[in-house]
Amino acid sequence: MVEVAALIVAAGRGRRFGDSLPKQYCAYRGEPILRHALRAFADHERVNHVVTVIHPDDHELYAQAAAGLAIDAPVRGGASRQDSVRLGLEALADTAPDMVLIHDGARPHVGAGLIADVVAALKACPGAVPAIPVADTLKRVSGGIVEATVERKGLWRAQTPQGFRFSDILSAHRRARGRELTDDAAVAELAGLDVAIVAGSRRNVKITKPEDLAMGERPENAGWEYRTGQGFDVHRFEAGTSVRLCGVSIPHDRRLAGHSDADVGLHALTDAILGAVGAGDIGEHFPPSDPQWRGAASDAFVVHALGIVRGLAAEVVNVDVTLVCEAPKVGPHRAAMRQAIAEMLDIHADRVGVKATTTEKLGFTGRREGIAAQALATVRLPVEDWAPGKP
Ligand code: MG
């Protein structure tokens, strides 16, 4: 069986949080940063050994951070990261795993899929690092003035875990002693080893600054992306005594024609929510030909769309509906409409907008032939890992 070891580098002295603790032991989402990283490897089915390189002063902190996890005894680190990695590799020499994954202890968001991808890439290449293509324009700056714009094509940001065939990287590190290299891939490159790129993850950040900690602690600002969808609908008037708009029945001298209750506002809203997650449209989910929707309360459509959003581990942030008609007057019912929608979506009413306008007696709405509605919905989703071909 191919043996895979993980070497977690946590010997740094960085105290950039104004804290007495080295940053890898600072609390993050209720646990030391390091523990998140350790757990990812200790629990991974492809990883057989986990060894951590720590500073000799940190034994007590480390014992707390690693308590209960399936991890070997820690190894004493060196003066630099590179020294620490080499000492960790030397400590693994007796075990002699086939592969080693070298990971920064300050990257708590390493995912199981990323670890598996790095291991898989080592079948074809002696080294593999996760990386993300550089998206920002790069400037070379001197004295606060831009000297040049650096071509970013072909530039990638390297992350960890960086994987290597064990004997290759051990001898490369031994030979690189005295050189100052910023990551283990650079050590491998110096030894002439090919290093392949695997798709990194935008969540796999290294926590180096207080604001990184704060961002992670506030999930509304980290690990989410926001998407917006829009919807539009029209229903015509026919003889009747009330209309249903945004979940509220309003006495009127006509009603809206339609297969369901013809709630034009909720139909636009349903399409907006579906649009935000690319899940088709209302006609696809509730075909007018299907008798079960005859006279149905359109609340069910909104709730169905919400179920799709929740199935993606996503949530609705806010919605905004505009009703276009000369009559009935929407103003007196606005609060009830907002409340009705808020209850359908299980969000606070301050996240629901309902507005009305006329078209100055122009067009079909101006001639009172029907009502039109527009809606926007914003949802937030957990950030997907970057992968080739994805924007
Ligand atoms: Mg409709």
Residues whose N, C-alpha, C, O or C-beta is under 5 A from the ligand:
A	BS01	MG	D233 V234 H267
